[in-house]
Amino acid sequence: MSRTAHQREVAGAGLSVWAITAAEYAAFVRAQPSVSFLQTPAWGRVKTEWRSEYLGWFDGGQLAGAGLVLHRPVPRLDRYTLAYLPQGPVIDWSGEIEAWLDPLAVYLKAHGAFAIRLGPPVRTAVWSAAQVKEGIADPRRKRLTDMASLTDDPVGVHVTTQLRHAGWLPQSPEDGFGAGQPQFTYEMPLAGRSEDDVLRGMNQQWRRNIKKAAKEGVEVTVGDVTAGEDLKAFHDLYVHTAERDRFTPRPLHYFATMFAEMSAEAPERIKLYQARHQGELVAATILVRVGGHAWYLYGASSTAKREVRGSNACQWAMIRDALAAGCDLYDLRGITPTLDADDPHVGLIQFKVGTGGQAVRYAGEWDLPLRPMVYRAFDLYMRRRGR
């Protein structure tokens, strides 16, 4: 039966889920105030190791929601996939979740998925910069969740409660970082604020570092990635940063694909910022913007000349450009929820809290096993390889 025929048949019977074209999906995403960059059509083309699919929720003949699904095959069982919707789907999360997710499960199981993993883009709690600073200074506080949040978002609480009751399994680890997207982030609201407002919201150290970079003559420019030289320079610095900070770097071709696909979708979607001191590259960052939401995605810095504060200069350039573009939010991405001064991860939140803003906990990622035996085998495989 064709999609249109099926829509006529189920009209009035609730939402139905069907595959849609890339053009249909792109048009739906463009009509939204903002969506996560992880739910843009380009992201499916960036993740070349996954098979991407665009799904739509239809209320009768009307497209009411949509989602990018990334399919990951099971080793030695290629006919089954994990269906992953990072920071999605793009639906109304304030209503009855089962009305949206039940038809998704029916469709994906019929098309070979052994489980669904999704990350609702809804907040559950927020802590102010002042609260975070107080928590770090208080030896009794070890984690953000040891403190009452500034606000508890009713939509986020509603979503997590309904997911749990419907049999979805939370996947977010204690430290906030897992194989998927971070549950805890640090964000700077920009709506209605000027550059002076933002500067006043930063701590003294951040303001001093921004001034120090300017005084030292650090120049920040937007790189030209089309020729490849600027992107290669970023990647060399990024690999240096990975060796120093002990994380596994992504290959150069990953970033080349990211810039090519995201720029083709929207010329202003992604930018590379480079901070130079006396002609030497000392820091570089990547900014992604969708609608009113801007993300600090990747950063790199040299071990030498750290005193000229190139990283702060890059951040300030990105924040100013986000303000100029009319963004409502500047997102510094993941943090761990630790407040323990002895935890090596505490430096991450200390750096980001200096910008002002707030720490945010999202609903996290959740799994729904559709074929329990295959799901258990996959989970065991992932645990053995350290995810």
Buried (B, 14 or more C-beta within 10 A) or exposed (E): EEBEEEBEEBBEEBBBBBBBEBEBBBEBBBEEEBBBBBBBBBBBBBBEEBBBBBBBBBBBEEBBBBBBBBBBBBEEEEEBBBBBBBBBBBBEBEEEBEBBBBBBBEBBBEBBBBBBBBBBBBBBBBBBBEBBBBBBEEEEBBBBBEBEBBBEBEBBBBBBEBBEEBEBBBBBBEBBBBEBBBBBBBBBBBEEBEEEEBBEBBBEEBBEBBBBBBEBEBBBEBBEBEEEEBBBBBBBBBBBBBEEEEEEBBEBEBBBBBBBBBBEBBEEBBBBBBBBBEEEBBBBBBBBBBBBBBBBBBBBBBEEBEEBBBBBBBBBBBBEBBBEBEBBBBBBBBBBBBBBEEBEBBEBBBBBBBBBBBBBBBBBBBBBBBBEEBBEBBBEEEEEEEE
